[in-house]
């Protein structure tokens, strides 16, 4: 039987590819975007399968309305995909606090609000899957993306905690951690710092320039990413971490190796901080 998917941020990029793939596969979709006119064509093409609704994930009242409309229309929500979000470029010292806070409102607080509002329905059903679109930037780091990465690290922590809390209730959670894909994530949809500090030109500046200059040549296909997400979601036990892209896989492995090296090198120090370990430090 067709599942009911609720997807945020569907006007472009991965969200758009995901909705189009789901509809082609016969699934039912509640597709949301800040401007519903940008996704209205789906309702005409797939009138029995899709419900298109306006949603700004920073608006709690609108979230509540969308969840209620989704359940009233389709009767349930089987898969919730938190995809709405955007990037921000700037060295940590260069970044604008107001712009960064606005990004967090969407990337973290908006995602958290959609999850919280959906959970009563998923608990009542005693089944459901929450898919949070994170990033390889939620597991590793790159210059110029410090605050964006901080928002994704926050998503990772919250999601992994909810996975433990909700598992006994029949609710599963999957974090999707893509690398570089051919979307406009680093283009018009990303925030960019206005303050420029020359000392960071060789690190954050170079990383930002490279990312924005190679938009059209990224290897990752949003359509294939969508297919991978759907495939994993339909398995009996979806992974908690779904890293997408060979570049992301290599970066995450390198990060985990670096952490493991620190753990091994400093294990003796780490394990001698309890009462009774005073002799170790003499």
C-alpha positions in Angstrom: 0.0 0.0 0.0 1.1 3.6 -0.7 2.6 5.4 2.2 1.8 9.0 3.2 4.9 11.2 3.1 5.1 14.8 4.5 8.0 16.7 3.1 9.1 20.2 4.0 11.2 22.5 1.7 10.0 21.0 -1.7 10.3 23.9 -4.1 13.8 23.0 -5.3 16.8 20.8 -4.8 16.6 17.5 -2.9 13.1 18.2 -1.6 11.8 18.7 -5.1 13.5 15.6 -6.4 12.2 13.5 -3.5 8.6 14.6 -4.1 8.7 13.9 -7.8 10.2 10.5 -7.3 7.7 9.6 -4.7 4.8 10.6 -6.9 6.2 8.7 -9.8 6.3 5.6 -7.6 2.6 6.0 -6.6 3.1 7.3 -3.1 0.9 9.9 -1.4 2.7 13.1 -0.5 2.0 16.2 1.5 4.4 18.7 -0.2 5.1 21.9 1.6 7.0 25.1 0.7 7.0 28.7 1.9 5.3 29.8 -1.4 2.7 27.2 -2.3 2.5 28.6 -5.9 6.0 27.2 -6.5 4.7 23.6 -6.1 1.1 24.0 -7.4 1.8 22.0 -10.6 1.9 18.7 -8.7 -1.6 19.1 -7.5 -2.8 19.3 -11.1 -0.7 16.4 -12.3 -1.3 14.1 -9.4 -4.6 15.2 -7.9 -5.2 11.9 -6.0 -1.7 11.6 -4.6 -0.6 15.0 -3.5 -1.6 17.8 -1.1 0.4 21.0 -1.6 0.4 23.3 1.4 2.2 26.6 2.4 4.6 26.1 5.3 7.2 28.3 6.8 8.8 26.0 9.4 9.6 29.0 11.7 5.8 29.6 12.1 4.5 27.2 14.8 0.8 28.0 14.1 1.3 27.2 10.5 3.0 23.9 11.3 0.1 22.9 13.5 -2.3 23.7 10.7 -0.3 21.7 8.1 -0.1 18.6 10.3 -3.9 18.8 11.0 -4.7 19.2 7.3 -2.4 16.3 6.3 -4.1 13.9 8.7 -7.5 15.2 7.8 -6.7 14.6 4.1 -4.9 11.3 4.1 -5.8 9.9 7.5 -2.2 9.4 8.7 1.5 10.3 8.3 3.8 7.4 7.7 7.0 9.3 6.8 8.0 12.8 7.9 10.9 14.4 6.0 12.4 17.5 7.5 14.2 18.9 4.5 13.7 22.7 4.8 17.0 24.5 5.5 19.8 26.5 3.9 23.5 27.2 4.2 25.6 30.0 5.4 29.2 30.9 4.4 31.7 32.8 6.5 34.6 32.3 8.8 33.5 32.1 12.4 34.9 35.6 13.2 33.4 37.1 10.0 29.8 35.7 10.4 26.9 38.0 11.2 25.0 37.0 14.4 21.6 38.0 13.2 22.0 36.0 9.9 23.2 33.0 11.8 20.4 33.1 14.3 17.9 33.3 11.4 19.5 30.2 9.8 19.2 28.3 13.1 15.5 29.2 13.3 15.0 27.2 10.1 17.7 24.6 10.2 17.3 23.6 13.8 14.3 25.2 15.6 12.0 24.8 12.6 12.9 21.1 12.2 12.5 20.6 16.0 9.0 22.2 15.9 7.8 20.1 13.0 9.0 17.0 14.8 7.4 17.9 18.1 4.1 18.8 16.4 4.0 15.5 14.4 4.9 13.3 17.3 1.4 13.1 18.9 0.1 11.7 15.6 2.9 9.2 15.2 2.6 8.1 18.8 -1.2 7.6 18.3 -0.4 5.5 15.2 2.4 3.6 17.1 4.3 3.7 13.9 6.2 6.1 11.6 9.5 7.2 10.3 11.1 10.6 10.8 13.8 11.5 8.2 15.9 14.5 9.1 18.0 15.8 6.3 21.3 16.7 8.0 24.6 16.8 6.1 28.1 15.3 6.1 28.6 18.7 7.8 26.8 17.3 10.8 29.6 14.7 11.2 32.7 16.5 10.0 33.8 20.1 9.4 35.1 22.4 6.6 36.3 26.0 6.7 33.7 28.7 6.0 30.8 26.6 7.2 31.2 26.7 11.0 27.8 28.0 11.8 26.0 25.9 9.2 27.8 22.9 10.6 26.8 23.9 14.1 23.2 23.8 13.1 23.6 20.4 11.6 25.5 19.1 14.6 22.5 20.2 16.7 20.2 18.3 14.4 22.3 15.2 14.8 22.3 15.4 18.6 18.5 16.0 18.9 17.7 13.3 16.3 19.8 10.6 17.9 18.2 11.4 21.3 14.7 11.2 19.9 15.6 7.9 18.2 16.2 6.4 21.6 13.1 7.9 23.2 10.7 7.0 20.4 11.9 3.6 19.4 9.7 1.8 22.0 6.7 3.6 20.5 7.2 2.2 17.1 8.7 5.4 15.7 12.0 5.2 13.8 14.4 7.9 12.8 16.9 8.3 10.0 19.5 11.0 9.5 20.4 11.7 5.9 23.9 13.1 5.6 24.6 14.2 2.0 27.9 15.5 0.6 28.0 17.8 -2.4 25.1 17.5 -4.8 24.1 19.5 -7.8 21.6 21.9 -6.3 21.7 25.6 -5.6 22.5 25.0 -1.9 25.7 27.0 -2.2 24.3 29.5 -4.6 21.3 31.8 -4.2 19.8 29.8 -1.3 22.8 30.3 0.9 23.5 33.2 3.2 26.9 34.8 2.9 28.9 37.0 5.3 29.4 40.6 4.5 32.5 41.2 6.7 35.8 40.1 5.1 38.9 39.5 7.2 42.0 39.0 5.0 43.6 36.6 7.5 41.0 34.0 6.6 41.4 34.3 2.8 43.5 31.1 2.5 41.1 29.0 4.6 37.5 30.1 4.8 37.8 32.4 1.8 39.3 29.7 -0.5 36.8 27.1 0.6 33.8 29.3 0.0 35.1 30.4 -3.4 35.7 26.8 -4.5 32.3 25.6 -3.3 30.4 28.4 -5.2 32.5 28.1 -8.3 31.8 24.4 -8.8 28.1 24.4 -8.3 27.4 23.1 -11.9 30.0 20.3 -11.7 29.1 18.6 -8.4 28.9 14.8 -8.9 25.9 14.2 -6.7 22.5 13.7 -8.4 19.5 14.9 -6.4 17.3 12.3 -8.2 19.6 9.4 -7.2 19.8 10.8 -3.7 16.0 10.7 -3.5 16.0 7.1 -4.7 18.5 6.1 -2.1 16.5 7.8 0.6 13.3 6.0 -0.5 15.1 2.7 -0.7 16.5 3.0 2.8 13.2 4.2 4.2 11.4 1.1 2.9 13.7 -1.3 4.5 12.6 -3.1 7.7 15.2 -1.3 9.8 16.3 2.0 8.2 19.8 3.2 9.2 20.2 5.9 11.8 22.9 7.4 9.6 22.6 7.4 5.8 25.6 9.1 4.3 25.1 10.0 0.7 28.0 10.6 -1.8 31.5 9.0 -2.1 32.9 12.4 -1.0 30.8 12.4 2.1 31.7 8.8 2.9 35.4 9.5 2.7 35.2 12.7 4.8 33.2 11.0 7.5 35.5 8.0 7.6 38.5 10.4 7.9 36.8 12.3 10.8 36.0 9.1 12.6 39.5 7.9 12.2 40.9 11.2 13.6 38.6 10.9 16.6 39.6 7.3 17.2 43.3 8.3 17.1 42.7 10.9 19.8 40.9 8.4 21.9 43.7 5.8 21.7 46.5 8.3 22.2 44.9 9.9 25.3 43.0 6.9 26.7 45.3 6.8 29.7 44.7 10.4 30.6 40.9 10.0 29.9 40.6 7.1 32.3 42.3 8.6 35.3 40.0 11.4 36.4 38.0 9.6 39.1 38.4 9.9 42.9 41.3 7.6 43.8 43.3 8.4 40.7 45.3 11.2 42.4 48.5 9.1 42.3 48.4 9.1 38.5 49.0 12.9 38.5 51.9 13.0 40.9 
